[in-house]
């Protein structure tokens, strides 16, 4: 009887502790995180380098299988689309079982599928092995490499993201010439087998994705009050902090900050939503280390500039308030999986007109995105009669300028009046105009100039899209919105390359695909400018409403 009483007392104490404390994981911003960062860098370098180098090796597959350009283009389009479309699945799997096992499995699947595709008897089997299965495998290892950056880094997130995404550029610089060298010296089968072995290195890198240990933090519980429009909320530490932020914002109201898309009212609403009193359950230890419950896990920018971060007194409280675990009366064994999968496929985000415009604009940009990677080398060799050993470096030049601008984009958007959205729009416009001029690039020097300019211009679009999404919808809906953008990109990536290949087959020229690609970039840029105008109009309307409310209260 005494033991039973002691057990009951112990259980009741644990329940009280659960009500009083949350478990959270605090990113170390260094330490073992640098090892994880190197591993993620290598994964980005291998995966993206491998995919972007396909244009340098696709002619070998075309000759071996005696197929048309559209058929061989479909191989890489399926791979790239599965790579993007698998994001919700990969996110849900990582949330349930962790990034390490999913990354290892993804790396193994990708490597084995690419290796098996060497023995494909037809191009259709190549679509299945190299395209579908390997594409999903690459998605399963790529997404954990992005998640782990946000998992291990908070204050140094922007620097860490820049280092990891530099792997994409370095991969595209190195893999094109390297793949061509392997195929020329060993033949396409042995060359592809060696590339498959390199892909297997992603599984080794995933071994370093060690989960963090959670710590306990006392919950800040405030009484829930039903307030009418004329009632002032009770003061608290958090509300005092918010009021201080509001006063600071008001003192500078005459100098409007054009580097943000949200109004002061929207920022306060986002901050208030992050610190509002919740009658929620405490965060359990097992949920604290699940990455996708952290709202900013996929955000690549400077977290300290987010209104949700600035509204909190310290990093631990910010992590506590932005770790959201959906509650349910009857939790199941797969709850962590379905929580994330349903959130990442939440199409209700498209009810926001701004998100609808953004998704449509990204479809247009992805129609043309892979065309330079796939066709610029072929055009140089087959139509401009440029030697292969020179033409292969065109892909490297794209990677070089792309990497440089990705690093610089964060600093460039700090220039007054140059918002992330405006930089994105200008980059797309420049990319479109120079791509339209490709049919007139008759010499190697002109093609070199095109690759340098296009690689740098399109880098703004790729690197700044996540920041733009967060500014449009806020941190709470960020992961869902970004997932939808990538899904629409995946759909466009599936359809566009084979259609462009079919056009090349019909016209026997690469000029028309490049013209269509340039038009798609320009249309995407125009849609982004429409988004900018729509956002400014919404900002103006919000300010008018705020002034009306203020006048009424006075």
N, C-alpha and C positions, 0 to 999 in steps of 0.2 A: 504493500500500500504506500509506504514511504517513497519507494522508487517511482511509483506511478505519479504521485503528487509532484515529485521533483521534476519528472519528465514534462508534466503539464505546465509547471512553472517556467521551465526552460523554454518550452515552445511559445508560451505567452510572451516571454521577454523578447524572443526572436521576432515575434509579430510586431511588438512595440518598436523594436529597432528598425524593422522594415518600414514602418509608418514614419519614423523620424528621420531616416537616412535614405539617400539615393546612392547607388553604385554608379560611378562614372569612370571613364578612361581618359587620362590626360595625355595628349601627345607630347613626347619628350622634346621635339624640335631639335633633335641631334642624337648623339650617342649611337646606339645600334640603328637608329633611323637612317644614318648615312649609308650603312651597309645595304639596307632595304632600298634606298634611293638608287644606288649603283645597280642593284638587281633590276629595278623597274626601268632604269635607263637602258640597260641591255635588252630587255624585252621589247621596248619601243623601237630600238634600233633594228632588232632582228625582224620583228613582225612587219613594221611599216617599210623597212628597207626591202624585204622580200617581196611584198606586194607591189611597191612602186617600181621595182626592177623588172616586172613581168614584160614590159614593152621591149626590153632588151633581149628577151629569150623566146618571145611568142612565135617568131618566124620559124624557129626550129620545130615547134609543135605543129605549126601550119603545114610545113613540108612533110613531116612524118605522117600525119593523119590525112594529108591531101584534102584539107577542108578549106572553107571560105574564111574570110576575115571575121565575119560576124560570129562564126562558130568558135573560133579561138578567143575572140573577145568575150564571149559568154563565160568562158572558164574563169577569168579574173573578175567579171562582173558578179557572178554568183558568189565567189569568195569574198569580195568586198562587201556585198550586200548582207551576207550571212554574218560577217564580222561586225557590221553595224547593228543589224536587226537582232542579234543575240544579246544585246545589252540588257534588256529586262530579265531574260533568263539567267544570264551570268550574275547579275546583281542579286537576284533572289537566291541563287545557289550559294553565293558568297555570304549572304546574310544568314543562311541556315547552317552551312557547314564550314564557313571560313574561307578566306582568300587563298590560304596555302594549299589545301587539297584540291580546290577547284582549279587553281592555276597550274598545278602539277598535272592534273588530268587533261586540262586543255592543251598544254604543251605536248603531252604524249599523243593525244588524238591528232593534233595538227601534223606532227612529225611523221607518224605512221601513215597517215592518209596521203601526204605528199609523196612519201617513199613508195607506197603502193600504187600511186598513179603512174609511176614509171612503167608499170606492167599493164596499163590500161590497153585493151584491144581496140578501143574506138574513142573518139572524142566525147561521146556521150558518157562513157565511164569516167572520163577525165572531168566532166562537169560534176559528176557525183563525188568523186574522191577528192580532187584538188579543189573544186569549187565549194560544194555543199558541206561535206564533212570537215575538211581542213579549215574552211571558213568559220564554221562554228567553233572548232577547236581553238583557232587564233583569237576569236572573240572571248572565249572562256579564260584565256591566259592574259589577254590585253586588258580587259576591264579591271581585274584585280591589281594590275600594275598602276592604274590610275587611282583606284580606291586607296591603295596603301600610302600614296602621297598625302592625301587628306587624313589618313589614319594616324600617321606618325608626325605630321607637321601641321602647325596651326599658325603661329606668328611668322614662321619662315616659309609659309605655304607658297607664296609667289615665286620665291627663289627656287624652292624644290621643284615646283611644276616646270619652271623654265629649264632646269637641268634635265628633267625626265623627257620633256617634249623635244629637247635638242637631239635626243636619240633618233627621233623620226628623220630629222634633217641629215644627220650623220649617216644613218642607214641608207637614205636615198643617194647620198654622195658616194658611198662605198659599194653598195650592192650591185649597181648597174654594171660598172666595169668589172667587178669581181665575178659576177654571174656570167658575163660574156666571155671572160677569160676561161672559166671552167668549161663552158659549153664548147669553146673553140678547141681546147686542149684535150678534153676527155669525152666529148660527145654530150648530147643533152641528157641522156639517161644517167650517166655517172655524175654529171654536173648537178642534176636535180637531186640525186641521192645525197650528195655532199651538202646541198642546201637543206635537205631534210634533217641531216645530222645536226646542222647548225640550229635549225628550228627546235630540236630536242633540248638545246641548251636553255630554252625558256622554262622548261620543267625544272631544271636545276636552279635557275634564278628564283623560281617560285618557292623553293625550299626555305628561302630567307624571309618569307612573309610571315613572321612570327606574330601572333596576336598579343596585344598588351594586357597587362594585369589590371583589373579594376580597383579603384579605391573608393572608400566611403566618404560621402559628403552630406552634411546635415541639410535637410530640406528647409527652404524658406517658405513657411506656411503663413499666409495672410487670411484674415476672415473674409468670406465672400459676402459682399454687400450688393443689394439690389438698389441701384442709384437711378433717380430720375434725372431729367435734363438739367435741373437747377441745383442738383446736389453736388458738392465738391467731394472727391474721394479722400479717404483718410490718408494722412501723410505716412510715408514709410521710407526706409533707406533707398529702395528702388525708385519710388516715385520722386524722391528728392533728387536722385541722380538724373531722372528724366527731365524734371523741371529745370535743373541746371543746364542740361543740354539744350532745352527749348530756349532758355534765356540767351545762351551763347548764339544759337541760330538766329534769334530775333535781332541781336545786336549787329549782325552782319547781313540783315535782310536787304540792304541797299546794294549789296554786291552779290548778285545772284550767281550761284555756282553752276556753271554750265556743263560741268563734268559728270552730272548725274541725271538720270532720266526721271527720277521720282521727285515729287514735290515735298516740301517740308511736312505737309500733312500726311502723305503716304509713309514717309520715314517714321513719323511718330506712331502711326498705326502699326507699322511693322515692329517697331521697338516695343510698343505696348503689348502686342500679341505675344512677343517673346517672353515678357516678364509678367504676364497676367496670371492671376491666381487660378490654379487648376485644382479641381477635386479629383486628382488622378491617383493611381496607384504608384507606389515607389518603384524606381528603376532597379530591377534585379541584376545581380552580378553577370548572369549569362546573357542578359539583354544589353548590358553596358558595353560589352565588347563586340556586339554585332555591328558591323560598319554602317549598314544602310539605314540604321535608326538615327544616325547623325545627319542632320539636315544639310550641312554644308560639306559633306564628304566628297562630293564631286566638284566643288567650287575651286577653280584654279587660281583665282586672283588673291589680292591682299585681304585676308579675312578681317583685319583690324579696321578696314574702312567700311565694313558692313554696319548698318544701323543697329542690327541685333547684337553685334559685338560691343559697339560703343555704348549701348544701353546698360551693360553689365559692369559691375565693379571689378571683376577679375576674370581670368581665363576659365577657372574651374566653374564659376557660376554660369558663364556663357555656354560651356560644354553641357552643363546640367540642364539648362533651359532649352537648348537646341537638340537635345536627345529626346526624340519623340517615339514612344512605343505605343502603337495602337492597342486599345483595351478591348477585351471581349469577355463575356460571361463564361464561355466554354472554350478555353484555349485548346488547340489541338497540337499534335506533334509537328505538323507542318506550318504552324502559325507564322513563324519567322519568314518562311518562303513566300507564303501567300500575301503577307503584309507588304512585302517589297514588290512582288510581281504585279499585284493589282495597282499599287501606287505608281509604278513605272509605266503602266499601260493605261493610265487614267486619261481618257480622251476628253473628259469634261474640261480640261485645261483649254481646249480649243474654243470654248464658249467665250473666251477673251479674244476680242477682235485682233488685238495686237499679236497674240500668239498665232492666230490663223494666218495673218500676213507674213509673219516670220517663217512659219513652216512652208508656205508657198514660195517664199523667196529662197529658202534653202533647197527646195526641190529644183528650182531653176538653176541655182549655182552648181548643184551636183550633176546636172545634165552635162555640163561642160568640164567638170573638174578632172576627170580621169583621162580626157582626150589627149592633153599634152604628154602625160606619162606614157600612154599607150602608143601614140602615133608619131611623136616628134622625131624619134630615132629612125623609124621606118620611112618617114617622109624624107629625111636627110639622105638616107642611103639610096632609096629607090627612085625618088623624084629629083633630088638635088645632086645626085651622084657624088656624095661626100663619102670618103673612106670610112669603113665601119669602125676602125680604131679611133677615129676622131668623133664620129657621130655618137658613140656610146657615152662620151663625156657631157653631152647635152643634159642628160638626166642628172648628172652630178652637179652641174651648174644650177639647176632648179633647186636641188637640195641645199646647196651652199647659200644661195640668197634667201631661201625659205627659212633656214635656221637663223640667219643673221636678223631677219625682220621679226621672227618669233621672239627672240631675245629682246629686241628693241621696242616692240609694240607696247609693252607696259609703260616704259618711260615716255614714249612718243605721245601716248594718250594723256599725259600730264600737261601737255602744252595747252595753254588757254584756248578755249573754244573747240579744241579737237577732242570730242567725246569718243568713247569706244565705237558707238554706232556710226558716227561720221567717218572715223578712220576706216571702219569696215566698208562703208559705202564707197568711199573714194578708192579703196583697194580693189573692190569688185569692178568699178568703172574702168580703172586703168587696165586690169586684167582682161576685160572685155575688148577694149579698144586695141590693145596690142595683139590679142588673139585674132581679131578681124584682119590684121595686117600680115598674118603669117603667110598667106598665099603670095605676097609680094617679097617675102624673104628668100631671095634666090641664091644667097651666098652663105657660107659657114659663119662668117662674122655676124651677119644679120640674125641668123638663128641663135647664135650665142647671146646676142643682145636680148632677143625675145625671151629666152629661158631665164636670164638673170632678172629681167623686169617682171615677167609673169610670176616666177617663183617668189619674189619679194612681195608683190601686190596681193597674191592670193593668201599669203601668210596672215595678213590682217584678218581675213574672213575666218580662217580656221582657228586662230588663237583667241579671237575676241568674241566669238559667238557665245561661249558659256557666260562671259561677263554680261553681255547684252541680255541674255535670257534671265539672269538673276535680277538685273535692273528692271526688267519688265514685269516679272511676276512675284518677286520677293523670294526670300530664302525658303519659306514654308512649302511653296509649290515648285521650287527650283528643280529638284531631281526629276519630278514627273514631267515638267516642261522640257528639260534637256533631253530626256529619254525620247520624247515624241519627236523632237527635232532630229535626233539621230535615226529614228525609225523612218522618217520621211526621206532622210538622206539615203538610207539603205535601199528604199524602194526605187529612188531615182538612179542609184548606182547599179541596180539590177537591170533596169530597162535601157538606159542610155548607151553604154558601150556596144552591145550587140547591134543596136539600131544604127549607130555610127559606123560600125563595121560593115553592115549591110549596104549603107550608102556608099562606102568606099568600094565595095564589090561591084555596085551598079555603075558608079561613075569612073572607076579605075583611077581615082585621085583622092588625096587626103585633104584637098582644099575645102570641100564642102563641109566635112565634119568640123574643121577648125572654124569656119565661118559660123556654123550653128553654135559651136561652143562659145565663141565670142558674143553672139547675140544673147545666149542664155545668161552670161555673166552680166551684161548690160541690163537685161530685164530684171535680174535679181537685184542689181544695184538700185534701179528705179523703185522696185517694191520696198526696199529698205528705206529709201528716201520718203516714200509714202508712210511707212511706219514712223519715221522721225516726225513728219508733219502731224500724224495722228496723235503721237505721244505728246507733242508740244500743245496741241489743242486740249488734250486731257489735262495737262498741267495747268493751262490757263483756266479751264473750267473749275478745277479743284481749288485754285487760288481764289476765284470769285466766290465759291461756296464758303471757303474759310473766312473770307472777309465779311460775308453776309452773316455768318454765325457769330463772329466776333462783335459786329455792330449790334446784332440783336441782344447779345448778352450784356453789352454796355448800356 
